[in-house]
Amino acid sequence: MVIRGFLQGLHSSPFQGFSVQFSEHRRYNRGDDPRLIDWLVYAKTDKYYTKRFEAETNLTGYLVMDLSKSMGFAGTGSMTKFEYCTCLAASLTYLMTMQKDPVGLISFDEKMRALLPARSRRGHLGDVMASLSRLEPTGRTDLPTSLIQLAAMLKQHSLVILFSDLLPTDTETGTPDDVISALARLRHGGHDVIVFHVMDEAEVKFPYDGSVQFEDAETGETVSVDATGFREDYLQQLDEFRETYRAGCHKLHVDYVPLDTSTPFDKALTEYLLQRQQSF
């Protein structure tokens, strides 16, 4: 349903697929896939034409999932950041599988964890979905180290799709500069990189008032603040945090897609393709 809504949303856009670009129409021939028939053209000409596509690239895609405990946070909504990322990753897997692109799955906390090799064979979609459903965000995280390990592991030109809230475990590990430096390693290796920076709606809008106690999901540390008086400073620091990543990714030609859990999945996918189109 997510993919159907996404494709309907692309009806009037320049995108006709995930890793392919629309080329031209040709007359329908016996044996052609009926799903490629352009019904708008048929309505105008009363003749069957199919859409021809030409591949942009045959990249192998890797979904990279953040297993840090902070990803299990759910503020005002019923879906955690990790559940949101899982659904988004599953949708992208389905979309890439439709285009016969190989897809693999990697997870990490303080180091690389589960690895499902990239394949495009029939049935692999179910393997990816099953693996996604078994993942749980329970640990601390060291994103820079994990990305450097990933860069060393990938031997062929790949598309790396990172799903993370990008929140560091502490002030010394996983700072934006560290993460951007690690992303540069991936880019230096010739890989395309997309960063889905997913935060909870409450983290983005900060709908708190009065005295509130917050607890760090990964360290257990707590802090009490006057949320009403703290809101302006918090939102300013959040903007600066996101801008650091946006600017750093832009310099590296890494697609940076900031999202929160209130964003519909089909809109998130459209944002992805818009970002990717701008990099070419």
Secondary structure, 3 states (H helix, E strand, C coil): CHHHHHHHHCCCCCCCCCCEEEEEEEECCCCCCHHHECHHHHHHHCCCEEEEEEECCCCEEEEEEECEHHHHCCCCCCCCHHHHHHHHHHHHHHHHHHCCCCEEEEEECCCEEEEEEEECCCCHHHHHHHHHHHCCCCECCCHHHHHHHHHHHCCCCEEEEEEECCCCCCCCCCCHHHHHHHHHHHHHCCCEEEEEEEECHHHHHCCCCCEEEEECCCCCCEEEEEHHHHHHHHHHHHHHHHHHHHHHHHHHCCEEEEEECCCCHHHHHHHHHHHHHHCC
